[in-house]
Amino acid sequence: MTSIAEQAWVFITISDGERSSSAHEGYDDSVGIYYSYDSNVAQSRRVRTGDIVIIRVDSDVAGWGIIEHIDVVPDQSKLMIRCPSCQKARHHRRTRLLPTYKCDNHACGHEFEENEAIREFESVTTFRAYYANTWTEAARPIDFRELAELQTSTSTFNAIRPLDPTLLPPFLDKLSGRDVNISVDFSTDDVRNILGGHVETVVRRRRGQRAFRFEMMRRYGEQCAFSGSQPPQALEAAHLYSFAKRPEHRSDGGLLLRRDYHSLFDAKLLAVNPRSLKIEIAPCLSKYPSYKKLDGSALRIQGESTPSFELLGEHYEQALRVFSHN
């Protein structure tokens, strides 16, 4: 499994509210699904399928994933806005001083107005790296300065920065809110499907998620499968299977769960034993009374509404691998 962790990167994206640079028109990023960049970005051609990526949005670390597929499109026209002095596309907008722009090239530092900038189109290769099916949302806020300690480059300008994979494990544990062991958490079949190029699966899942949730509510009522009756706003539809492997919304392939249970279920820290239909928890949850009392309790559904035992079993097997080091 080490083949999916030989390289690691931080991809940096800037929200519209924080964007001060006007060297170009920005990128079409979708946090949690894909990251867009082009051949002007340093390291762009070194990024590979199977690399680990951590996504930083402004000053926050948003989460991490494994690159499943990269779309490559050559010969694309891109508008670049350059400093009129050094002709570098490294400058930022100033809000309190004039002239409006200042070049960030240390050897230059030229100050200029927008009408003085050099505007030109150039041909670039564009890339879009997908990691949606392995995306793990940050479980807690982590300052980007902690991430900087993992970087193998001192650059503070590049949007893609290399990380030392050997330093990642404790950081991923803290970011994920559980112990992460890629070689245990992902089976060989998981990796084969993850890296199989299912770039549209999460888009299809999200498009169908509302209908899937309504189907679960019709099937189970407004009942959390772990805690019973709950306000409908608190209930979410949880898949029992990887959408990368089965890009469909099966009516017997989900449970209706309260939001916190759904998050822990997706993280494989909660599971249902397919033989006993009882809930089991990862050892690390035992210190939390509200989750400890779940351990060994019966699933709150019965009769014809029981989900697929086969799919419950698949999720249970994956969860046991996570339980083994959590």
PyMOL commands that set and color helices and strands:
alter all, ss='L'
color gray80, all
select helices_A, chain A and resi 2-4+114-116+132-134+144-148+165-176+182-185+188-194+201-220+232-234+259-266+283-287+289-292+303-305+309-323
alter helices_A, ss='H'
color red, helices_A
select strands_A, chain A and resi 8-13+34-38+52-57+60-66+69-82+91-93+101-103+111-112+118-130+136-137+160-163+223-224+228-229+235-239+254-258+270-272+279-281
alter strands_A, ss='S'
color yellow, strands_A
deselect
rebuild
show_as cartoon
